Amino acid sequence: QVQLVESGGGLVQAGASLRLSCIASGINFRTYAMAWFRQAPGKEREYVAGFSRTGGYTYYADSVKGRFTVSRDNAKNTLFLQMNSLRPEDTAVYYCAADQRINTSSLRLPAQYDYWGKGTKVTVSS
């Protein structure tokens, strides 16, 4: 009954921008920790950006600071990821994740999240 649906991925050139969206249903969106993860073939799933529970704080991986911005629209139960200055190393499947109980100390750990979307593919060419 919980559903997270990502969209907005695509094929772009280095330096371009994309905005990803995640529409959530079946959860109390305002009280859940929400995050973006990404995974490239042969690599571990890694944290990108997200919100703590209640949305009071935002966190970013060092690799995307200054380039990506995470935001949310509570009225539409939607999480966004604005990605600017994209690089080939940003190429991955991007996943939306949600959890009701996660603490800030462990929000970067994918195993701590109970709910996941199916992902949206981002490919950045040189």
N, C-alpha and C positions, 0 to 999 in steps of 0.2 A: 504493500500500500504506500510505502514511501517511494517517491520517484524523484530523481534528479536528472534533468535533461539538458545537456550541453549543446551549444551551437556557436557558430562564428568562425570555426577553423577554415583553413584554406591554404593555398599555395601562393606565397609572396616572395618578393626579392628582399635581400638584405637591406635594412634601413626603413622598410615599410612598417605599417601599423595594422593591427587587428584588434577587434574587441570581441571577447568571448562572453557568452551569457550562459547562465545556469538557472533554469526555472525549477523551483522546488515545490513539491506537493506532499501532503501527508505528514508534515512536521510543523511545529510551532517555529516558524522561520526566525522570528525575532529573538528567540532564546537559545538557538543552536549555534555552536561553532561552525563556521563555514570556511572552506578552504579550496584552493586550487593546487593540485599535484600534476606532475607530468612524468612521462616514462617513454624513453627511447628504446628501440630494440636492443636487447642485450644489456641494458642498464637497469638499475634499481629505480623504483618509483621515488621521486624526490618532491619535497615540499616547494611550492612556488610563492604563494601569498594567501592570506586569509584573515578572518576575524575571530576574535575570542567570543565566548558565549556572551550574549547580549549586544554584541557588536561594538563594545566600548574601545577596543584596541585593534590595530592592524599590525600585521607582521609580514616581513618579506625575506625571502632568501637573498643572501648577499649577491648572488649572480644576477638578480633582476632589480635590485635597488636603483632608483633613479630612472628606470626605463618602464617598469610596469606599475600600474595602479589598480588596486582592488577596491571595489565599491559595491553598494547594495541598494536596492529599491525595495523597502519592506512592504510597501503597498502592493507590489507585484510579485512578491516572494522570489525575487531574482537577484542573483549574484553576478557581478561583472568582473572581467579582467581586461583592462586596457593595456595593450602591449605596444610599445613604441620602440623604435630603433632596433628592430628585430635582427637577430644574428643567426647564422646557420646552426649554431649550437643550441638554439631554442627549439629546433625541430623535435617534435615529440607528440604523443597523444596526451592531451590535457584533460584531466579528470576533475570533476566537481565532487567534493566530499562534505559530509555533515555528521555531526556528533552532538549528543545532548550533554555528555558528562565530561568531556575532555578539559583538562586544565592547560594553562598557558605553558607550563613546563614540558608538556609532551605533545603540543599541537603540531609539531613537525613530523611526528611519527605516523606513517600511514596505517599501521596496525591498530592505532587508537580510534580510528574512525569506523563507525558502523555502517554508514550508507554511502554509496558511490553511484555516480552516473556511468554511462557506457563510454564516455570520452568523445572528444572531437580532435581531429588530426590537424596539426599545424606543421607546415613544411616551409622552411626558409631557404631559398637558393642563394648562391653566391653571384 
